[in-house]
Amino acid sequence: MLNQRWTRLSLQIVELYQELDRDVAAFAVQSGMRCPSGCGACCRSPHVETTVAEMLPLALLLFENGEVESMLERLEHGPVTCTQYEAVPGHPDQGRCLNYAQRPVLCRLFGFMGSRDKAGQSRYGACKVLQTIAADRIEAVDADVKTGAMDIPLLIPAHERIAEIGGPLGTDTLPINQALLRAIEIVGLSQQLEDLGAEESREAL
């Protein structure tokens, strides 16, 4: 049985993910913003970072499905960019996330999130793709966000929630592949210690 501590923490993170998904969906409806079908432009960036805590749901899933060894192989020999992104052959900007339901906060909010300016007002931060294909809408959306007429998910509060849930594991960010590797190592070590404790208990009987 996987370590209950990490399972409980993972469930809290998943609950936050579900809340963020609802916020993003509501913003998408209000703003009319949509990612192009199959777009993977943001997934190909070598600069995607996340916390170890955010990768725990995926790490636990890999252990449950017996896919840890294959993932470790991908992490060791795969690309610098996110190993969860599978591009369409011949079309690197088109593809899919292999574990979409377990993607971290930045991946969930990218293109649909806001930040606060120096005056404390929320501002919309569209991705480069949306800046190109929806340029005529962005100014109006930003104006509505700025005045409070339209709610938008904010990245910093989401990260603060992750820090509250994950403690030290939810504070520092790493490149996404390194964060996943660390999450796998933590869950794996906990499992080994649990197995060792169970074996010692049986021997003591």
N, C-alpha and C positions, 0 to 999 in steps of 0.2 A: 504494500500500500504506500503510495507516495506521501511524503512528509506533509502532515496536516497543516503545519504553519504556512507553507508555501501555497497549499491549496486554498486556504482561507484568504490569504493575501491576493491570490490570483482572482478569486471570485469577486473581491472588492474592486479590483481593477477592471474586470469585465463589466461590472455594474456601471462604472464610470464610462467605459467605452459605449455602452448602450445609451447612456444619457447624452453623450456627445453626438452619437449618431442621430438621435432625435433632433438635437439642436441644429445639426448640419442639414438634415432633411427639411426642417422648417425654414431655414435660411434659403435653401435652394428653391423652395416653392415661392417664397416671398420675392426673391431677387431674380429668379429666372435663370440663374447660373447653373450650368451643367458641364461636367467633364465630357469631352468628346468620347464616344464609344471606343473602348479598348486603348485609350491613351495611357502610355506608361512613361511619359517624359520625365515626370518628377521621380519616378522609381529608379531611373538610370543615373541620378546624381550620385557622385561619390561622397557627398557631404551630408548625407542623411544621418542624423544622430538621435539617439534615444537613451533612456535609462534602462538599467538592468531589470528593474521592477516591471517595466512595461513589456518586457520580453518573457516574463515568467509564464503567462498563459500559453504561449507557444511552446516553451520548453517543457511544460507539463504535458501538453498534448503530444509532443514527440515521444516522451517516455511512455505514455499510455498506448500509443500506436506502434511502439517498437521501431521508431524511425530515427533514433538518436544517432546510430552509427552512420547512416547514409547522410544525415545532416552534417555531422562532423566532417565527413569527407568533402561535402560541398563547401563548408566553411574553410577548410584547409586548402583546397585546390580550385575553388570557384573564383568568381570575379571580385574586384574590390567593391563594386556596387552591390546592392542588396541581393543576397542569395535567394530571396523569396520571389524575385521577379523573373518571370519566364517570358521572354520576348518571342514574338512571331518571327520565324526564320526569314531573314532578309529585310525585316522591318523592325529595327531595334526600339523605336518609339511606340510600337504597338505590342501589347502583351497583357499579362494578368499576374496578380499576386497569388502565389501558391497557398498562402494561408491568410486570406483576406479578412476573415473574422477575427484573427488574432493580431492584426496590424497595430502598431503603436499610435500614440496621440498625434504626432506630427503628420503621419500618413492619413489619418482620419480627417484632419482639419485643413490640410494643405489646399489652397485655392478657395477655401470657404471660411477663412478665419480673419479675425481682426486684431488690432493692437491699439493701445492708447497713445495718443500724441502727447506733446509736452503740456498741453492744456487739459489733459485728462479725458479727452473725447475719443470715442472709439472710431477707428478708421478701417476701411476694408482693404485687405491685402490680396489682390488677385494674383494668380500665378502667371507666368509669361505666356502660356498657351491661351488662357482666358483673356489676357490683355490683348491678344491678337485677334481672337475670333469673336470677342464680345466687347470690343472697345467702346461701342456706342452705348452700352449699358452701364459700364463700370462707374462713370462719373455720377450718374443718377443714384446708383446703389450706394456709393460712398457717401453721397449727400444725405441719404436716408439713414444710413448707419450713424453718421456724425450727429444728426439731430435727434437720434433715438427713435425715429419712426420705424426703424427696422432693427430687430435683434440679430446679433451675430456672435458666434462662438469666439471666445478670446483665448489665445494660446497660453499666455502666462498664468491665468487662473487655473487652466487645465493642468499645467505642470505643477502648480502649487498643490492641487488635489493629489497628484501622483506622489509628491513628496510627503504629504500627510499620511498617505496609505503605506508607501514603501519605505519610509525612513531613509537611511543612508543609500539604499538601493534605488530610491526614487529621486535622488538629488542630482548626482553627477551624471552627465551624458557621455556616451561613447559612440563611435561609429556603429551603425546598426548591427553589423555582423559580429563585432566584438562584444556588444551588449548581449546578443543571443548566445554566444559562446560562454560568456560568464554566467548567464542564467542556467544554461545546461550544466555547467560545472557545479553550481550551487545545489541544484536539485539532485544531481547525481551523487554528490558527496553526502547530502542528507539521506538519500536512499541507502547508500552503503552503510552509514552509521546506524540507521534503523534496522537494516538486515543483520548487522553485527550484534546489536543489542538483543534482537529476537533470538539469534542463535545462542548467545550466552545465557539467555533466560531458559531456553530449552535444555541446555547442558546442565543448568543448576537444578533442574527438577529431578 
